């Protein structure tokens, strides 16, 4: 697998040019809606896969990568749209650069091009699910069980499980249909034989009586028994053929049939036309709903007589507005109606072609009976019956568009045995001499033999098809049971991780949360606990924000199950937009603690959550890109460097006032995060505006109190190392806080009184240093962490004060006496 080192984008989607140093670490892109953040997601998607998921799927008809992937100003120059992505193979440690342009999206250049890097890139390309947006996320939670199963199994690369289930189901359905057809053919064959003999049943004694009556006339010995091998013409020598048909006509009809069979382009073209129309319809499921509603809407419009809807009895402002609404709904179905007409027309053309072929085949039945091989009549009847069935499958619009409908261009082709029998019939007709009519007895026995052969073969086929039907159903049932058992075991692991992640995020009110994933023959039910009052579907009682949270947790559990230790990166595109701010912080902590080796590329419109991710240690300041806005000509305006670098740049330009504004903003953002982390108390303001001084006073007081708690805890436990550590922290605090207080007057002057602009960079640097030293009191000194310290436990029962990596870790709990 790979992780992303650097991203360079030119003229792709809404981006004109951008460079982001991802450094194989988690990275946050934040900014208001419409600022171009999703362009980063699209660029990564395109660089790795050669496609952009946002330009495919429902609602993207007419949208293509080649035409709409480049920036709108370069839409006619796809070669200008390119992504240069430097990646690292997490297994070998190799670093390579992949370059891809929209013009040649299917290919890319790789430098250096090594087998190991190729394998790593292919692994990434094979997992497009590692890029997740909210519209995809919600499919795991609110989808119907069948759709949820498809989404989850596709993510877990288990879609073949469902594909095989559907194949077995189709095979079972076909076997059942074949068994029904076989039983019908057997009944028809037996009835035909029975009618020829003039009997009401096919008792062996009665059949033999009628057969032997005719054999006696021909001077043949009576038959003792009737078995599947019985030849009713046994002992008569070479079978004579009747000449009661017109041989010239029979020869012409056979020649015509053989020509139609070999020159069947018209039938194939009709079938291909139907295939194309049906595929278009099936690809747009909403059209079927439109078709179902059309007739009802037509009736409703005709029935409108007042301002009350005749369909739902709802009152409208006026009859005119109601009629306009129904007419608008009808107009929306026009496209579906038009396509339905095209499907019906194509089906009628195909059906007409099939009917012509069948009728031509039925014209040779008499000659087949009199001059063909013994099996030819049955083979011919089976084929014409199959043609009749095929006609039935395209007889109605509903039959043509049924989910199990299949239209093959070779479905009408006769089996090889039948075409060989046609060849033998042609020879027999050509060689047949002109003869007088056969006597009644021989004609009777000739026909009896044909019909008995049909009965014999129909019984064998019926028995065989019934056995196939039972075997197919047993195979389907066994597969479903086995698949459900295997999936249940797999999903048990997923639901355990899912529940654990959700409990972590919602520890304040749903620490007993649990979930159930129950697979059943192609569906996947999801039920979740609601405050230990029962198990319900997620949409039953949980809010949209909680559903979003479930979606992220389930996604993470699924990807962990899929990739295990190979889960090295994921792109999360604004996936927690509905989750409240308190739980978003816990999400950041979840990603930090449970997926420490995973690089997350996260976009969000919420600056608070961006800061929370930094505060939790998930990302550092240098791994945050702020998007300020977007214009069509310039693309996104963004900044990557942290606040301190920006302040330093202002000081180098002697823009002291600008540096002061940035410092104050940085302090406001940082102290608000610190206040949240350590539980500082800030006086409430209904307008939500808080002064920097309020945050400073809050965290100073809280910090001093927490150090006091740490000292008391260390003394109660006799923890000498912590006692010494707390004393060091207090000494540093005593040195830093007064210095920050002493220097803050200049910051206030510069920010609040721009007329006093006599401060210089030299004057301001001590202020900057004092602010940085002050903030360092609350930050982990580990360069790989640098998170804010945070209190665990509730106010009044604090347990510890620690950073994300626990390099800074003070026990606040006193020993019980």
Secondary structure as GFF3:
##gff-version 3
##sequence-region A 1 817
A	DSSP	beta_strand	2	12	.	.	.	ID=ss1
A	DSSP	beta_strand	15	21	.	.	.	ID=ss2
A	DSSP	beta_strand	27	31	.	.	.	ID=ss3
A	DSSP	alpha_helix	37	49	.	.	.	ID=ss4
A	DSSP	three_ten_helix	53	55	.	.	.	ID=ss5
A	DSSP	alpha_helix	65	68	.	.	.	ID=ss6
A	DSSP	three_ten_helix	72	74	.	.	.	ID=ss7
A	DSSP	three_ten_helix	78	80	.	.	.	ID=ss8
A	DSSP	beta_strand	82	89	.	.	.	ID=ss9
A	DSSP	beta_strand	95	101	.	.	.	ID=ss10
A	DSSP	beta_strand	109	111	.	.	.	ID=ss11
A	DSSP	alpha_helix	115	125	.	.	.	ID=ss12
A	DSSP	three_ten_helix	128	130	.	.	.	ID=ss13
A	DSSP	beta_strand	131	133	.	.	.	ID=ss14
A	DSSP	alpha_helix	134	137	.	.	.	ID=ss15
A	DSSP	alpha_helix	139	142	.	.	.	ID=ss16
A	DSSP	alpha_helix	145	155	.	.	.	ID=ss17
A	DSSP	alpha_helix	159	197	.	.	.	ID=ss18
A	DSSP	alpha_helix	204	217	.	.	.	ID=ss19
A	DSSP	alpha_helix	247	262	.	.	.	ID=ss20
A	DSSP	alpha_helix	265	282	.	.	.	ID=ss21
A	DSSP	alpha_helix	286	303	.	.	.	ID=ss22
A	DSSP	alpha_helix	319	332	.	.	.	ID=ss23
A	DSSP	alpha_helix	334	362	.	.	.	ID=ss24
A	DSSP	alpha_helix	365	371	.	.	.	ID=ss25
A	DSSP	alpha_helix	376	393	.	.	.	ID=ss26
A	DSSP	alpha_helix	397	400	.	.	.	ID=ss27
A	DSSP	alpha_helix	416	431	.	.	.	ID=ss28
A	DSSP	alpha_helix	440	505	.	.	.	ID=ss29
A	DSSP	beta_strand	515	520	.	.	.	ID=ss30
A	DSSP	beta_strand	523	529	.	.	.	ID=ss31
A	DSSP	beta_strand	535	536	.	.	.	ID=ss32
A	DSSP	alpha_helix	538	541	.	.	.	ID=ss33
A	DSSP	alpha_helix	544	563	.	.	.	ID=ss34
A	DSSP	three_ten_helix	564	566	.	.	.	ID=ss35
A	DSSP	beta_strand	569	573	.	.	.	ID=ss36
A	DSSP	alpha_helix	581	594	.	.	.	ID=ss37
A	DSSP	beta_strand	599	604	.	.	.	ID=ss38
A	DSSP	alpha_helix	607	615	.	.	.	ID=ss39
A	DSSP	three_ten_helix	621	623	.	.	.	ID=ss40
A	DSSP	beta_strand	624	631	.	.	.	ID=ss41
A	DSSP	beta_strand	635	639	.	.	.	ID=ss42
A	DSSP	alpha_helix	643	652	.	.	.	ID=ss43
A	DSSP	alpha_helix	656	678	.	.	.	ID=ss44
A	DSSP	alpha_helix	692	717	.	.	.	ID=ss45
A	DSSP	alpha_helix	720	752	.	.	.	ID=ss46
A	DSSP	alpha_helix	761	776	.	.	.	ID=ss47
A	DSSP	beta_strand	790	792	.	.	.	ID=ss48
A	DSSP	beta_strand	800	802	.	.	.	ID=ss49
A	DSSP	beta_strand	809	811	.	.	.	ID=ss50
###
